[in-house]
Amino acid sequence: MASAIAGIALAAIGMPIVFERWTQSRVEIVQTIYSLTPEKSVLVSNYKETQKVMNELYGERLVVDLEETDQSVLRRLFATGASEYVVLLLRTDGTYWQKRSADLQNRFETVAGAYDFRLILDRKATATDRLQIWKMKRRLNADRTRL
């Protein structure tokens, strides 16, 4: 009985510490994304993973889900004149997330075929998350019919 009470007490003390660390890591991810992308820019992201860190309350950005994007969507977005970025939060905390991250990187390469990218950031955001941000640029010599 005493050990059970001690375990509950440890959990009660430890949970706020763990939650605080998780919250702080999310705040750092938000600050990084919004400091590296200008107001009114377009952010193509893996929305399932980034929805907790991308919000209009943090700054005016148009967020587009990579999984619902193709080259025709990118072409229309470029036509608006907005700056475009790709923001990926790649998770590795389990087999599902590892596979999903690999699939998203493949999707990114497929969708991005007619564009050049400049890597702005590639860093470990948490023990299990990697944050990557690219600035998209239209290829000057790209076949305009593909765009």
Contact map, one row per residue, 1 for C-alpha under 8 A:
111110000000000000000000000000000000000000000000000000000000000000000000000000000000000000000000000000000000000000000000000000000000000000000000000
111111000000000000000000000000000000000000000000000000000000000000000000000000000000000000000000000000000000000000000000000000000000000000000000000
111111100000000000000000000000000000000000000000000000000000000000000000000000000000000000000000000000000000000000000000000000000000000000000000000
111111110000000000000000000000000000000000000000000000000000000000000000000000000000000000000000000000000000000000000000000000000000000000000000000
111111111000000000000000000000000000000000000000000000000000000000000000000000000000000000000000000000000000000000000000000000000000000000000000000
011111111100000000000000000000000000000000000000000000000000000000000000000000000000000000000000000000000000000000000000000000000000000000000000000
001111111110000000000000000000000000000000000000000000000000000000000000000000000000000000000000000000000000000000000000000000000000000000000000000
000111111111000000000000000000000000000000000000000000000000000000000000000000000000000000000000000000000000000000000000000000000000000000000000000
000011111111100000000000000000000000000000000000000000000000000000000000000000000000000000000000000000000000000000000000000000000000000000000000000
000001111111110000000000000000000000000000000000000000000000000000000000000000000000000000000000000000000000000000000000000000000000000000000000000
000000111111111000000000000000000000000000000000000000000000000000000000000000000000000000000000000000000000000000000000000000000000000000000000000
000000011111111100000000000000000000000000000000000000000000000000000000000000000000000000000000000000000000000000000000000000000000000000000000000
000000001111111110000000000000000000000000000000000000000000000000000000000000000000000000000000000000000000000000000000000000000000000000000000000
000000000111111111000000000000000000000000000000000000000000000000000000000000000000000000000000000000000000000000000000000000000000000000000000000
000000000011111111100000000000000000000000000000000000000000000000000000000000000000000000000000000000000000000000000000000000000000000000000000000
000000000001111111110000000000000000000000000000000000000000000000000000000000000000000000000000000000000000000000000000000000000000000000000000000
000000000000111111111000000000000000000000000000000000000000000000000000000000000000000000000000000000000000000000000000000000000000000000000000000
000000000000011111111100000000000000000000000000000000000000000000000000000000000000000000000000000000000000000000000000000000000000000000000000000
000000000000001111111110000000000000000000000000000000000000000000000000000000000000000000000000000000000000000000000000000000000000000000000000000
000000000000000111111111000000000000000000000000000000000000000000000000000000000000000000000000000000000000000000000000000000000000000000000000000
000000000000000011111111100000000000000000000000000000000000000000000000000000000000000000000000000000000000000000000000000000000000000000000000000
000000000000000001111111110000000000000000000000000000000000000000000000000000000000000000000000000000000000000000000000000000000000000000000000000
000000000000000000111111111000000000000000000000000000000000000000000000000000000000000000000000000000000000000000000000000000000000000000000000000
000000000000000000011111111100000000000000000000000000000000000000000000000000000000000000000000000000000000000000000000000000000000000000000000000
000000000000000000001111111110000000000000000000000000000000000000000000000000000000000000000000000000000000000000000000000011000000000000000000000
000000000000000000000111111111000000000000000000000010000000000000000000000000000000000000000000000000000000000000000000000000000000000000000000000
000000000000000000000011111111100000000000000000000010000000000000000000000000000000000000000000000000000000000000000000000000000000000000000000000
000000000000000000000001111111110000000000000000000000000000000000000000000000000000000000000000000000000000000000000000000010000000000000000000000
000000000000000000000000111111111000000000000000000010000000000000000000000000000000000000000000000000000000000000000000000010000010000000000000000
000000000000000000000000011111111100000000000000000011000100000000000000000000000000000000000000000000000000000000000000000000000000000000000000000
000000000000000000000000001111111110000000000000000000000000000000000000000000000000000000000000000000000000000000000000000000000000000000000000000
000000000000000000000000000111111111000000000000000000000000000000000000000000000000000000000000000000000000000000000000000000000000000000000000000
000000000000000000000000000011111111100000000000000000000000000000000000000000000000001000000000000000000000000000000000000000000000100000000000000
000000000000000000000000000001111111110000000000000000000110000000000000000000000000000000000000000000000000000000000000000000000000000000000000000
000000000000000000000000000000111111110000000000000000000000000000000000000000000000000000000000000000000000000000000000000000000000000000000000000
000000000000000000000000000000011111110000000000000000000000000000000000000000000000000000000000000000000000000000000001000000000000000000000000000
000000000000000000000000000000001111111010000000000000000000000000000000000000000000100000000000000000000000000000000000000000000000000000000000000
000000000000000000000000000000000111111110000000000000000000000000000000000000000010000000000000000000000000000000000000000000000000000000000000000
000000000000000000000000000000000000111110000000000000000011100000000000000000000000000000000000000000000000000000000000000000000000000000000000000
000000000000000000000000000000000000011111000000000000000001110000000000000000000110000000000000000000000000000000000000000000000000000000000000000
000000000000000000000000000000000000111111100000000000000001110000000000000000000111100000000000000000000000000000000000000000000000000000000000000
000000000000000000000000000000000000000111110000000000000000111100000000000010000111100000000000000000000000000000000000000000000000000000000000000
000000000000000000000000000000000000000011111000000000000000111100000000000000000001111000000000000000000000000000000000000000000000000000000000000
000000000000000000000000000000000000000001111100000000000000001111000000000000000001111000000000000000000000000000000000000000000000000000000000000
000000000000000000000000000000000000000000111110010000000000001111000000000000000000011110000000000000000000000000000000000000000000000000000000000
000000000000000000000000000000000000000000011111110000000000000011100000000000000000001110000000000000010000000000000000000000000000000000000000000
000000000000000000000000000000000000000000001111111000000000000111000000000000000000000000000000000000000000000000000000000000000000000000000000000
000000000000000000000000000000000000000000000111111000000000000000000000000000000000000000000000000000000000000000000000000000000000000000000000000
000000000000000000000000000000000000000000000111111100000000000000000000000000000000000011100000000000000000000000000000000000000000000000000000000
000000000000000000000000000000000000000000001111111111000000000000000000000000000000000110000000000000000000000000000000000000000000000000000000000
000000000000000000000000000000000000000000000011111111100000000000000000000000000000000000000000000000000000000000000000000000000000000000000000000
000000000000000000000000000000000000000000000000111111100000000000000000000000000000000000000000000000000000000000000000000000000000000000000000000
000000000000000000000000011011000000000000000000011111100000000000000000000000000000000000000000000000000000000000000000000000000000000000000000000
000000000000000000000000000001000000000000000000011111110100001000000000000000000000000000000000000000000000000000000000000000000000000000000000000
000000000000000000000000000000000000000000000000001111111110000000000000000000000000000000000000000000000000000000000000000000000000000000000000000
000000000000000000000000000000000000000000000000000001111111100000000000000000000000000000000000000000000000000000000000000000000000000000000000000
000000000000000000000000000000000000000000000000000000111111000000000000000000000000000000000000000000000000000000000000000000000000000000000000000
000000000000000000000000000001000100000000000000000001111111000000000000000000000000000000000000000000000000000000000000000000000000000000000000000
000000000000000000000000000000000100001000000000000000111111100000000000000000000000000000000000000000000000000000000000000000000000000000000000000
000000000000000000000000000000000000001110000000000000011111110000000000000000000000000000000000000000000000000000000000000000000000000000000000000
000000000000000000000000000000000000001111100000000000010011111000000000000000000000000000000000000000000000000000000000000000000000000000000000000
000000000000000000000000000000000000000111100000000000000001111100000000000000000000000000000000000000000000000000000000000000000000000000000000000
000000000000000000000000000000000000000001111000000001000000111110000000000000000000000000000000000000000000000000000000000000000000000000000000000
000000000000000000000000000000000000000001111010000000000000011111011000000000000000000000000000000000000000000000000000000000000000000000000000000
000000000000000000000000000000000000000000011110000000000000001111111000000000000000000000000000000000000000000000000000000000000000000000000000000
000000000000000000000000000000000000000000011110000000000000000111111100000000000000000000000000000000010011000000000000000000000000000000000000000
000000000000000000000000000000000000000000000100000000000000000011111000000000000000000000000000000000010010000000000000000000000000000000000000000
000000000000000000000000000000000000000000000000000000000000000111111100000000000000000000000000000000000000000000000000000000000000000000000000000
000000000000000000000000000000000000000000000000000000000000000111111111110000000000000000000000000000000000001000000000000000000000000000000000000
000000000000000000000000000000000000000000000000000000000000000001011111110000000000000000000000000000000000001000000000000000000000000000000000000
000000000000000000000000000000000000000000000000000000000000000000001111111000000000000000000000000000000000001111000000000000000000000000000000011
000000000000000000000000000000000000000000000000000000000000000000001111111100000000000000000000000000000000000000000000000000000000000000000000001
000000000000000000000000000000000000000000000000000000000000000000001111111110000000000000000000000000000000000000000000000000000000000000000000000
000000000000000000000000000000000000000000000000000000000000000000001111111111000000000000000000000000000000000000000000000000000000000000000000001
000000000000000000000000000000000000000000000000000000000000000000000011111111100000000000000000000000000000000000000000000000000000000000000000001
000000000000000000000000000000000000000000000000000000000000000000000001111111110000000000000000000000000000000000000000000000000000000000000000000
000000000000000000000000000000000000000001000000000000000000000000000000111111111101000000000000000000000000000000000000000000000000000000000000000
000000000000000000000000000000000000000000000000000000000000000000000000011111111111000000000000000000000000000000000000000000000000000000000000000
000000000000000000000000000000000000000000000000000000000000000000000000001111111100000000000000000000000000000000000000000000000000000000000000000
000000000000000000000000000000000000000000000000000000000000000000000000000111111100000000000000000000000000000000000000000000000000000000000000000
000000000000000000000000000000000000000000000000000000000000000000000000000011111110000000000000000000000000000000000000000000000000000000000000000
000000000000000000000000000000000000000111000000000000000000000000000000000011111111000000000000000000000000000000000000000000000000000000000000000
000000000000000000000000000000000000010111000000000000000000000000000000000001001111100000000000000000000000000000000000000000000000001100000000000
000000000000000000000000000000000000000011110000000000000000000000000000000011000111110000000000000000000000000000000000000000000000001110000000000
000000000000000000000000000000000000100011110000000000000000000000000000000000000011111000000000000000000000000000000000000000000000111100000000000
000000000000000000000000000000000000000000111000000000000000000000000000000000000001111100000000000000000000000000000000000000000001111100000000000
000000000000000000000000000000001000000000111100000000000000000000000000000000000000111110000000000000000000000000000000000000000011110000000000000
000000000000000000000000000000000000000000001100010000000000000000000000000000000000011111000000000000000000000000000000000000000111100000000000000
000000000000000000000000000000000000000000001100110000000000000000000000000000000000001111100000000000000000000000000000000000001111000000000000000
000000000000000000000000000000000000000000000000100000000000000000000000000000000000000111110000110010000000000000000000000000001111000000000000000
000000000000000000000000000000000000000000000000100000000000000000000000000000000000000011111000110010000000000000000000000000011100000000000000000
000000000000000000000000000000000000000000000000000000000000000000000000000000000000000001111110110010000000000000000000000000011000000000000000000
000000000000000000000000000000000000000000000000000000000000000000000000000000000000000000111110110000000000000000000000000000011000000000000000000
000000000000000000000000000000000000000000000000000000000000000000000000000000000000000000011111110000000000000000000000000000000000000000000000000
000000000000000000000000000000000000000000000000000000000000000000000000000000000000000000011111111000000000000000000000000000000000000000000000000
000000000000000000000000000000000000000000000000000000000000000000000000000000000000000000000111111100000000000000000000000000000000000000000000000
000000000000000000000000000000000000000000000000000000000000000000000000000000000000000001111111111110000000000000000000000000000000000000000000000
000000000000000000000000000000000000000000000000000000000000000000000000000000000000000001111111111111000000000000000000000000000000000000000000000
000000000000000000000000000000000000000000000000000000000000000000000000000000000000000000000011111111100000000000000000000000000000000000000000000
000000000000000000000000000000000000000000000000000000000000000000000000000000000000000000000001111111110000000000000000000000000000000000000000000
000000000000000000000000000000000000000000000000000000000000000000000000000000000000000001110000111111111000000000000000000000000000000000000000000
000000000000000000000000000000000000000000000000000000000000000000000000000000000000000000000000011111111100000000000000000000000000000000000000000
000000000000000000000000000000000000000000000000000000000000000000000000000000000000000000000000001111111110000000000000000000000000000000000000000
000000000000000000000000000000000000000000000100000000000000000001100000000000000000000000000000000111111111000000000000000000000000000000000000000
000000000000000000000000000000000000000000000000000000000000000000000000000000000000000000000000000011111111100000000000000000000000000000000000000
000000000000000000000000000000000000000000000000000000000000000000000000000000000000000000000000000001111111110000000000000000000000000000000000000
000000000000000000000000000000000000000000000000000000000000000001100000000000000000000000000000000000111111111000000000000000000000000000000000000
000000000000000000000000000000000000000000000000000000000000000001000000000000000000000000000000000000011111111100000000000000000000000000000000000
000000000000000000000000000000000000000000000000000000000000000000000000000000000000000000000000000000001111111110000000000000000000000000000000000
000000000000000000000000000000000000000000000000000000000000000000000000000000000000000000000000000000000111111110000000000000000000000000000000000
000000000000000000000000000000000000000000000000000000000000000000001110000000000000000000000000000000000011111111000000000000000000000000000000000
000000000000000000000000000000000000000000000000000000000000000000000010000000000000000000000000000000000001111111110000000000000000000000000000000
000000000000000000000000000000000000000000000000000000000000000000000010000000000000000000000000000000000000111111100000000000000000000000000000000
000000000000000000000000000000000000000000000000000000000000000000000010000000000000000000000000000000000000001111110000000000000000000001100100011
000000000000000000000000000000000000000000000000000000000000000000000000000000000000000000000000000000000000000111111000000000000000000111100100000
000000000000000000000000000000000000000000000000000000000000000000000000000000000000000000000000000000000000000101111100000000000000000111100000000
000000000000000000000000000000000000000000000000000000000000000000000000000000000000000000000000000000000000000000111110000000000000011110000000000
000000000000000000000000000000000000000000000000000000000000000000000000000000000000000000000000000000000000000000011111000000000000011110000000000
000000000000000000000000000000000000000000000000000000000000000000000000000000000000000000000000000000000000000000001111110000000001111000000000000
000000000000000000000000000000000001000000000000000000000000000000000000000000000000000000000000000000000000000000000111110000000001111000000000000
000000000000000000000000000000000000000000000000000000000000000000000000000000000000000000000000000000000000000000000011111000000011110000000000000
000000000000000000000000000000000000000000000000000000000000000000000000000000000000000000000000000000000000000000000011111100000111100000000000000
000000000000000000000000000000000000000000000000000000000000000000000000000000000000000000000000000000000000000000000000111110000111000000000000000
000000000000000000000000000000000000000000000000000000000000000000000000000000000000000000000000000000000000000000000000011111111110000000000000000
000000000000000000000000100110000000000000000000000000000000000000000000000000000000000000000000000000000000000000000000001111111110000000000000000
000000000000000000000000100000000000000000000000000000000000000000000000000000000000000000000000000000000000000000000000000111111100000000000000000
000000000000000000000000000000000000000000000000000000000000000000000000000000000000000000000000000000000000000000000000000111111000000000000000000
000000000000000000000000000000000000000000000000000000000000000000000000000000000000000000111000000000000000000000000000000111111100000000000000000
000000000000000000000000000000000000000000000000000000000000000000000000000000000000000011111000000000000000000000000000000111111110000000000000000
000000000000000000000000000000000000000000000000000000000000000000000000000000000000000111100000000000000000000000000000011111011111000000000000000
000000000000000000000000000010000000000000000000000000000000000000000000000000000000001111000000000000000000000000000000111110001111100000000000000
000000000000000000000000000000000000000000000000000000000000000000000000000000000000011111000000000000000000000000000011111000000111110000000000000
000000000000000000000000000000001000000000000000000000000000000000000000000000000000111100000000000000000000000000000011110000000011111000000000000
000000000000000000000000000000000000000000000000000000000000000000000000000000000000111000000000000000000000000000001111100000000001111100000000000
000000000000000000000000000000000000000000000000000000000000000000000000000000000011110000000000000000000000000000001111000000000000111110000000000
000000000000000000000000000000000000000000000000000000000000000000000000000000000011110000000000000000000000000000111100000000000000011111000000000
000000000000000000000000000000000000000000000000000000000000000000000000000000000001000000000000000000000000000000111100000000000000001111100000000
000000000000000000000000000000000000000000000000000000000000000000000000000000000000000000000000000000000000000001110000000000000000000111110100000
000000000000000000000000000000000000000000000000000000000000000000000000000000000000000000000000000000000000000001110000000000000000000011111100000
000000000000000000000000000000000000000000000000000000000000000000000000000000000000000000000000000000000000000000000000000000000000000001111100000
000000000000000000000000000000000000000000000000000000000000000000000000000000000000000000000000000000000000000000000000000000000000000000111110000
000000000000000000000000000000000000000000000000000000000000000000000000000000000000000000000000000000000000000001100000000000000000000001111111011
000000000000000000000000000000000000000000000000000000000000000000000000000000000000000000000000000000000000000000000000000000000000000000001111111
000000000000000000000000000000000000000000000000000000000000000000000000000000000000000000000000000000000000000000000000000000000000000000000111111
000000000000000000000000000000000000000000000000000000000000000000000000000000000000000000000000000000000000000000000000000000000000000000000011111
000000000000000000000000000000000000000000000000000000000000000000000010000000000000000000000000000000000000000001000000000000000000000000000111111
000000000000000000000000000000000000000000000000000000000000000000000011011000000000000000000000000000000000000001000000000000000000000000000111111
